[in-house]
Amino acid sequence: MIATLKSLPRRVAGRTAPKAPPSVLIILSDAPFEGDATWNALRLASTLLDQGAGVRIFVMNDAIDLVRAGSSPAGAEFDLQAMLVALLPRGARLKICTTCVNRCGIGQGEIIPQAVMATMGDLAAWVTGSDRAVVF
């Protein structure tokens, strides 16, 4: 079958359609104050935002301590909670696992106010709606 010129897509030589910025989901799962994984995850999130990417952060399992108000250990080299909160006005989105909060016995007033309670369904939607997912 021969295609007519009208049925062919219009293209200008050397030009491509502008790409939407990528979206990256960062899942924090490990204990935040043991090792450097969370620190590096937050540094990555900051760099991705600098590069124009959309950043979503989902906190679950042992990482839930990151969103417990005042949980930074005394003498810590970095204030991981402050690093996390500083990403939000720059466009990062934050959700936390409701089941994990309940399992740890954390009360509603003990969570930083910027945290949005979420479910596995919310995480699944973020996974399928992101270009990339990285787990720390």
PyMOL commands that set and color helices and strands:
alter all, ss='L'
color gray80, all
select helices_A, chain A and resi 5-7+37-50+61-67+80-90+98-103+108-110+120-128
alter helices_A, ss='H'
color red, helices_A
select strands_A, chain A and resi 23-28+54-59+93-97+116-118+132-135
alter strands_A, ss='S'
color yellow, strands_A
deselect
rebuild
show_as cartoon
